[in-house]
Amino acid sequence: MSELIRPSTILPSNRKEFTFQTEDGLTLVGEVASPIGPVSASILCLHPNPTGGGMMDSHIYKKAANRLPEMAGIEIIRFNTRGTTSDRGTSEGEYGDGISEALDVIASINYCFEDLGVRNLWIMGWSFGTEIALKYAKDARIRGLILLSPPLMKVSDEELAFWAVDGRRIVALIPEHDDYLKPEAARQRFSVIPQIELIAVAEAKHLWVGEPAVYRVLSEITQVVAPDRLPLPKEY
């Protein structure tokens, strides 16, 4: 008998905890949740600001790891940036206000390709995670960016212009009631990037609270990296 997917639902996957080192010698902690079957794509998740409680277990990311490997064949790779704590543990170092985290982003991308053997990698940022994605996730091996609730508080117009020249795909989900950047302001700030796909989500808020919001976000993620696996099931 089928059951509804609920906030606590954990679907089958292969899970592996890992650690990796940054160029400045810090050990960061993470986990990869891989499909039991073929991998459609891999997503490296950059979490919200730890000063506001952000971590690799922030609810959208935890639910993505608990559901998308089975639902859509998507591998979810999460880690704690420097000085951040979750149930997985604490990454060494101290919060760097989005500056020293450059080394975390670069090291995590290298770990994905060189140690996990990822072949089709997307970067997903949420809030603060979108800032460090836009600033530092420029590795040519990356397929593109998925941005959830980007504040654009720490990203300059020059840094946005890099992506306009680069041309890789960028998809941004903008909540109608976002605390930092609402859809109209997002259209203005992102206008420098002609290829960006802005998706305004009605009634949504910055933290994507509630199962309807979670389902929408996970569906949009799947639409980008594994569209043939839609629609996502609501029961298992």
C-alpha positions as CSV (number, residue, x, y, z in Angstrom):
1,M,0.0,0.0,0.0
2,S,1.4,3.4,-1.0
3,E,2.1,6.1,1.6
4,L,2.3,9.9,1.1
5,I,5.7,11.4,1.1
6,R,6.1,13.4,4.3
7,P,8.8,15.7,5.7
8,S,10.4,12.8,7.4
9,T,10.4,10.4,4.5
10,I,13.7,8.8,3.6
11,L,13.8,6.9,0.3
12,P,16.5,4.3,-0.6
13,S,20.0,5.5,-1.6
14,N,23.6,4.7,-1.1
15,R,25.0,7.1,1.5
16,K,28.6,7.8,2.2
17,E,30.1,10.2,4.7
18,F,33.3,11.9,3.6
19,T,35.9,14.5,4.5
20,F,38.2,16.6,2.3
21,Q,40.8,19.2,2.8
22,T,41.0,22.8,1.7
23,E,44.1,24.5,0.3
24,D,44.6,26.3,3.7
25,G,44.6,22.9,5.6
26,L,41.1,22.7,7.0
27,T,39.1,19.4,7.1
28,L,35.5,19.8,6.0
29,V,32.8,17.2,6.5
30,G,30.1,16.0,4.1
31,E,27.9,13.3,2.8
32,V,26.9,12.0,-0.6
33,A,23.6,10.3,-1.3
34,S,23.7,8.3,-4.6
35,P,21.0,6.4,-6.5
36,I,21.1,2.7,-6.2
37,G,20.7,2.6,-9.9
38,P,22.1,4.8,-12.7
39,V,23.0,8.4,-11.9
40,S,21.1,11.0,-14.0
41,A,23.2,13.9,-12.7
42,S,25.1,15.0,-9.6
43,I,24.4,18.2,-7.6
44,L,26.9,19.8,-5.2
45,C,24.9,21.8,-2.6
46,L,26.2,25.1,-1.1
47,H,24.1,25.8,2.0
48,P,22.6,29.0,3.5
49,N,24.5,31.3,5.8
50,P,25.6,29.5,9.0
51,T,25.2,32.7,11.0
52,G,21.5,32.2,10.5
53,G,21.5,28.5,11.1
54,G,22.4,27.4,7.6
55,M,24.2,24.0,7.1
56,M,24.3,20.9,4.9
57,D,21.1,19.7,6.7
58,S,19.0,22.8,5.9
59,H,15.7,21.3,5.1
60,I,15.5,21.6,1.3
61,Y,18.9,20.0,1.0
62,K,18.2,17.3,3.5
63,K,14.9,16.4,1.7
64,A,16.7,16.5,-1.7
65,A,19.2,14.0,-0.3
66,N,16.4,11.8,1.2
67,R,14.3,11.8,-2.0
68,L,16.0,12.7,-5.3
69,P,18.4,9.7,-5.6
70,E,15.4,7.3,-5.6
71,M,12.9,9.6,-7.3
72,A,15.0,11.0,-10.1
73,G,18.4,9.3,-10.1
74,I,20.0,12.5,-8.9
75,E,23.1,12.2,-6.7
76,I,23.1,14.8,-3.9
77,I,26.5,15.9,-2.4
78,R,26.3,18.1,0.7
79,F,29.0,19.5,3.0
80,N,29.5,22.0,5.8
81,T,31.5,25.1,5.0
82,R,34.2,26.1,7.4
83,G,33.1,26.5,11.0
84,T,29.6,25.0,10.3
85,T,28.0,22.3,12.3
86,S,25.2,19.7,11.6
87,D,24.4,16.2,12.6
88,R,27.2,15.1,10.3
89,G,29.8,17.0,12.4
90,T,31.6,20.3,12.4
91,S,33.9,21.5,9.6
92,E,37.2,23.0,10.9
93,G,37.9,26.7,10.7
94,E,35.8,29.8,11.2
95,Y,33.1,31.5,9.2
96,G,34.7,33.8,6.6
97,D,31.8,36.0,5.6
98,G,31.8,34.5,2.1
99,I,35.5,35.3,1.5
100,S,37.6,32.4,2.8
101,E,34.7,30.1,1.7
102,A,36.2,30.5,-1.8
103,L,38.7,27.7,-0.7
104,D,35.8,25.5,0.5
105,V,34.0,25.8,-2.9
106,I,37.1,25.1,-4.9
107,A,38.1,22.1,-2.8
108,S,34.6,20.6,-2.8
109,I,34.4,20.8,-6.6
110,N,37.8,19.1,-6.9
111,Y,36.7,16.4,-4.5
112,C,33.6,15.7,-6.5
113,F,35.6,15.2,-9.7
114,E,38.8,13.7,-8.4
115,D,37.6,11.5,-5.5
116,L,33.9,10.8,-6.1
117,G,34.4,10.4,-9.9
118,V,31.5,12.7,-10.8
119,R,30.9,13.2,-14.5
120,N,27.9,15.5,-14.8
121,L,28.1,18.1,-12.0
122,W,25.8,21.0,-11.2
123,I,26.2,23.5,-8.4
124,M,23.2,24.4,-6.4
125,G,23.3,27.3,-3.9
126,W,20.6,28.5,-1.5
127,S,20.7,32.0,-0.1
128,F,24.3,32.6,1.0
129,G,25.2,29.5,-1.0
130,T,24.1,31.3,-4.2
131,E,26.6,34.1,-3.4
132,I,29.6,31.8,-3.1
133,A,28.4,29.8,-6.1
134,L,28.3,32.9,-8.3
135,K,31.6,34.2,-7.0
136,Y,33.7,31.0,-6.9
137,A,32.1,28.0,-8.7
138,K,33.6,28.9,-12.0
139,D,35.4,25.6,-12.7
140,A,35.0,24.8,-16.4
141,R,34.0,21.2,-15.6
142,I,30.7,22.3,-14.0
143,R,27.5,22.1,-16.2
144,G,25.7,25.1,-14.7
145,L,24.2,26.7,-11.6
146,I,20.8,26.3,-9.8
147,L,20.1,29.2,-7.5
148,L,17.5,29.2,-4.7
149,S,16.5,32.5,-3.1
150,P,19.6,34.5,-4.3
151,P,20.0,37.7,-2.2
152,L,22.8,39.1,-4.4
153,M,24.1,41.0,-1.4
154,K,27.8,39.9,-1.8
155,V,28.0,39.6,-5.6
156,S,29.2,42.4,-7.7
157,D,27.9,43.3,-11.2
158,E,31.4,42.4,-12.5
159,E,31.1,38.9,-11.0
160,L,27.6,38.6,-12.6
161,A,29.2,39.7,-15.9
162,F,31.5,36.7,-15.8
163,W,28.5,34.4,-16.3
164,A,27.2,36.4,-19.2
165,V,30.4,35.9,-21.0
166,D,30.7,32.3,-19.8
167,G,27.3,31.3,-21.2
168,R,26.6,28.3,-19.1
169,R,23.1,27.6,-18.0
170,I,21.8,29.3,-14.8
171,V,18.4,28.7,-13.3
172,A,17.2,30.9,-10.4
173,L,14.1,30.3,-8.3
174,I,12.9,33.6,-6.8
175,P,10.2,33.5,-4.1
176,E,7.4,36.0,-4.5
177,H,7.7,37.0,-0.8
178,D,11.5,36.7,-0.5
179,D,13.0,38.7,2.4
180,Y,16.0,39.9,0.3
181,L,15.4,39.9,-3.5
182,K,11.9,39.7,-4.9
183,P,11.2,38.8,-8.6
184,E,11.1,42.3,-10.1
185,A,14.4,43.3,-8.4
186,A,15.9,40.0,-9.4
187,R,15.0,40.7,-13.1
188,Q,16.8,44.0,-12.9
189,R,20.0,42.7,-11.1
190,F,20.2,39.6,-13.3
191,S,19.6,41.4,-16.5
192,V,23.3,41.4,-17.2
193,I,23.2,37.6,-17.7
194,P,21.1,37.1,-20.9
195,Q,20.9,33.3,-20.6
196,I,19.6,33.2,-17.0
197,E,16.2,31.5,-16.5
198,L,14.4,33.3,-13.7
199,I,11.4,31.4,-12.2
200,A,9.2,33.5,-10.0
201,V,7.4,31.3,-7.5
202,A,4.0,32.6,-6.3
203,E,3.3,32.6,-2.6
204,A,6.8,31.2,-1.8
205,K,9.2,32.6,0.9
206,H,12.9,32.7,1.3
207,L,13.1,29.5,3.3
208,W,10.7,27.4,1.2
209,V,8.7,26.2,4.2
210,G,6.0,23.6,3.7
211,E,5.6,20.5,1.6
212,P,4.1,22.3,-1.4
213,A,7.2,24.6,-1.6
214,V,9.5,21.6,-1.1
215,Y,7.8,19.7,-3.9
216,R,8.0,22.7,-6.2
217,V,11.7,23.2,-5.6
218,L,12.6,19.5,-6.0
219,S,10.5,19.5,-9.2
220,E,12.3,22.5,-10.6
221,I,15.7,21.0,-9.8
222,T,14.7,17.8,-11.6
223,Q,13.4,19.8,-14.6
224,V,17.0,21.2,-15.0
225,V,19.1,18.1,-14.6
226,A,16.8,15.1,-15.2
227,P,13.6,16.3,-16.9
228,D,12.7,12.8,-18.1
229,R,12.1,11.8,-14.5
230,L,9.2,14.2,-14.0
231,P,6.6,14.3,-12.6
232,L,8.1,13.5,-9.2
233,P,5.9,11.0,-7.2
234,K,4.0,12.2,-4.2
235,E,3.7,8.7,-2.8
236,Y,6.0,5.7,-2.4
